[in-house]
């Protein structure tokens, strides 16, 4: 997908997990917000994910994500949830606030489940925000960016709410960066690909 940003369509993805390591922890919730470069929401999709060994599995920091065993009772398996996600990504630019966290989780568990989840040239709003602050004087946490740009975020660490918020800050970051093509955006917002073990989400 190339060309002017006006023609681009984004799949803004967020996940909630039981911990920080893809090889050790599990996905509990996945959300996708489809939007254009102006941040207009075109569609949304969200699902809880029943982790392996449910209900005999630690849900991790419930005080952060707020997900209970009861909420997962009728959730799809990891395989079915990721098949659903793959369908939501077709024709869209994969976008997340910290691609280096979300994408390794999704791709690791997709590989285990036998689901093809190929993503080319994702857009990372965290890296785009950092590129606008070369002296590292500002916070690039999603909550702080929402406050800076006047974007509503009522329930942080809910996957759908975080996806909506990321879609909301995207046009502000695009405008501030001055990019006008998808190629330029992908270059400015490329993930680092160097997520360190135990790195916390911003």
DAURPE-V219876 format. One record per residue. RES is the residue in one small letter. NEAR is the number of other ideal C-beta (glycine too) atoms within 12 Angstrom. Layout:
{{RES/NEAR} {RES/NEAR}}
//
This chain:
{{x/24} {x/15} {x/17} {x/17} {x/33} {x/16} {x/17} {x/37} {x/33} {x/45} {x/43} {x/50} {x/50} {x/47} {x/49} {x/43} {x/38} {x/31} {x/29} {x/27} {x/21} {x/28} {x/16} {x/17} {x/28} {x/39} {x/49} {x/43} {x/42} {x/47} {x/40} {x/43} {x/37} {x/32} {x/34} {x/27} {x/33} {x/20} {x/33} {x/20} {x/25} {x/22} {x/23} {x/23} {x/28} {x/32} {x/33} {x/35} {x/42} {x/29} {x/35} {x/21} {x/15} {x/26} {x/16} {x/9} {x/22} {x/20} {x/32} {x/24} {x/19} {x/20} {x/10} {x/22} {x/33} {x/21} {x/35} {x/17} {x/21} {x/15} {x/25} {x/31} {x/13} {x/14} {x/28} {x/25} {x/26} {x/38} {x/24} {x/22} {x/36} {x/33} {x/24} {x/28} {x/42} {x/29} {x/21} {x/32} {x/35} {x/20} {x/17} {x/32} {x/39} {x/40} {x/47} {x/45} {x/48} {x/37} {x/39} {x/32} {x/41} {x/45} {x/37} {x/33} {x/41} {x/43} {x/30} {x/26} {x/36} {x/31} {x/19} {x/21} {x/27} {x/15} {x/25} {x/18} {x/36} {x/16} {x/29} {x/15} {x/26} {x/40} {x/48} {x/41} {x/52} {x/39} {x/33} {x/39} {x/35} {x/29} {x/29} {x/28} {x/20} {x/9} {x/8} {x/11} {x/9} {x/19} {x/17} {x/27} {x/26} {x/39} {x/25} {x/21} {x/34} {x/31} {x/19} {x/23} {x/28} {x/14} {x/28} {x/18} {x/29} {x/15} {x/21} {x/30} {x/31} {x/27} {x/43} {x/30} {x/30} {x/44} {x/45} {x/36} {x/40} {x/50} {x/47} {x/34} {x/43} {x/47} {x/31} {x/26} {x/40} {x/39} {x/19} {x/22} {x/29} {x/15} {x/26} {x/18} {x/21} {x/29} {x/20} {x/24} {x/37} {x/31} {x/18} {x/29} {x/42} {x/26} {x/31} {x/21} {x/15} {x/13} {x/26} {x/13} {x/15} {x/13} {x/18} {x/16} {x/31} {x/28}}
//
